Amino acid sequence: MTNKTKFSPRFPRQLAFLTLASVLGFPALVLQAQQESNPSDTPPVAQQQTTPAMNTPKEGFWGHVNPFARKKWVRRQTDPINDRLTELDGLSAKNSNDIKDVDQRSQAGIRNAQTTADAASQAAAAANGQALQANGLAQGASGRVDKLNSTVSGLDQYHQVSEIELSFRGGQATLNAAARQKLDQLAASLNGRQGYILEVEGRAPGAGSTGIQSSARLTEAVKRYLVTNHEIPVYRLHSVALGNAPVDTETRPTRTASVHVRLMENTLAAQEVASHQSVASVTGAERP
């Protein structure tokens, strides 16, 4: 018995549909068309294999792969990404500008602080210098005050340097050769000396005014000799006529006519003379 294939009038339309479905990538449609053309020939295994394919999720109209994607569709898909990237670029630029602004302000604050610190340091150094200068002036003033006090306190302070005694015979106010020699030596020691006085103290026997007058004539004779012969200033001569007043070591009145001449030197003048002598000695030692 010969099997003859029966062609349905719908076969050309189904064949075209299957061809289009296979080209477009829809295997489920191909399977459905095959079932409609020959439902009794479709095995159950094929149905079980195609069932999971029907349940697979699809993305878009074309499935996982869209071989015919257009520019508009691609642009619609990529525009949100580009917008997000643009936003991120803007945020990054803003953060960079903020960081740069903060850094600039920090650097400016550091420079201002450094400038202020330098100015304060210079002001402190200037104040320290002024304080040192004021301290030096104060010490100098204190030294001058101390020196002035020493000068004032030493103006009327005298000490005895030397003493000579001149004897007179018979109460006569005449200087003998020995007396003149002693006065010459005393005047020679006064050359260049400052701050001295000569105390001329005369004694002569005789009671009351007689002894005082006699001793006054003796002191005047000594003063006259020093002024006329040695040009001793009068203001440096201080005399007193004691008459027959006892000497310090005696309790009885004096019995001889005599004159005591004492060289008294001021303490301040003695210090100046000593300093001049020390400077002169050092200068002489430095000379070749």
CORVENUR-V355228 format. One record per pair of residues at least 24 apart in sequence whose ideal C-beta (glycine too) atoms are under 8 Angstrom apart, sorted by the first residue. I is the first residue (numbers start at 1). GAP is how many residues later the second one is. D is the distance in whole Angstrom. If there is no record, write none. Layout:
BEGIN
[[I/GAP/D] [I/GAP/D]]
END
This chain:
BEGIN
[[8/29/8] [10/27/8] [11/26/7] [25/37/8] [25/38/7] [27/26/6] [28/25/6] [28/26/6] [150/118/7] [151/117/6] [154/112/7] [154/113/4] [154/114/4] [154/117/8] [155/111/7] [155/113/7] [157/109/7] [157/110/4] [157/111/8] [158/39/7] [158/106/4] [158/107/6] [158/108/6] [158/109/7] [159/105/7] [159/106/6] [159/108/7] [159/111/8] [160/102/6] [160/103/7] [160/104/6] [161/35/7] [161/102/4] [161/103/7] [161/104/5] [162/24/7] [162/27/7] [162/100/7] [162/101/5] [163/97/6] [163/98/7] [163/99/5] [163/100/7] [164/96/8] [164/97/5] [165/93/6] [165/94/7] [165/95/5] [165/96/8] [166/52/8] [166/56/7] [166/92/6] [166/93/4] [166/94/8] [166/95/7] [167/89/7] [167/90/7] [167/91/5] [168/36/8] [168/50/6] [168/89/4] [168/90/7] [168/91/7] [169/88/8] [170/87/8] [171/33/6] [171/34/7] [171/35/8] [171/43/5] [171/86/5] [173/44/4] [173/45/5] [173/47/7] [173/48/4] [174/47/7] [175/46/6] [175/47/7] [175/50/6] [179/43/8] [180/45/7] [183/39/7] [183/42/6] [183/43/6] [183/46/8] [183/47/8] [183/78/7] [184/45/8] [184/46/7] [186/75/7] [186/77/7] [187/39/6] [187/42/8] [187/43/4] [187/45/6] [189/74/7] [190/40/8] [190/42/7] [190/73/8] [193/72/7] [193/76/8] [193/80/7] [194/75/5] [194/78/7] [194/79/7] [195/70/6] [195/71/3] [195/73/6] [195/74/2] [195/75/7] [195/77/8] [196/40/7] [196/67/6] [196/68/6] [196/69/5] [196/70/7] [196/73/7] [197/39/5] [197/40/8] [197/41/6] [197/67/5] [198/28/7] [198/34/7] [198/38/6] [198/39/5] [198/40/7] [198/63/6] [198/64/7] [198/65/6] [198/66/7] [199/39/6] [199/40/8] [199/41/8] [199/61/8] [199/62/7] [199/63/4] [199/65/6] [200/37/6] [200/38/7] [200/39/4] [200/40/7] [200/59/6] [200/60/8] [200/61/6] [201/38/7] [201/39/6] [201/41/6] [201/58/7] [201/59/5] [201/60/8] [201/61/7] [202/37/7] [202/38/7] [202/39/5] [202/40/7] [202/55/8] [202/56/8] [202/57/5] [202/58/8] [203/39/5] [203/40/7] [203/41/7] [203/42/7] [203/44/7] [203/51/5] [203/53/8] [203/54/7] [203/55/6] [203/56/8] [203/57/8] [204/37/8] [204/39/6] [204/40/7] [204/50/8] [204/53/4] [205/39/5] [205/48/7] [205/49/6] [205/50/5] [205/51/7] [205/52/7] [206/37/7] [206/38/6] [207/37/7] [208/35/8] [209/34/8] [210/33/8] [211/32/3] [211/33/4] [212/29/5] [212/30/8] [212/31/4] [213/28/8] [214/29/7] [214/43/7] [215/26/4] [215/27/6] [215/28/5] [215/42/7] [215/44/8] [216/25/4] [218/39/6] [218/40/8] [218/41/5] [219/40/6] [222/37/5] [222/39/6]]
END
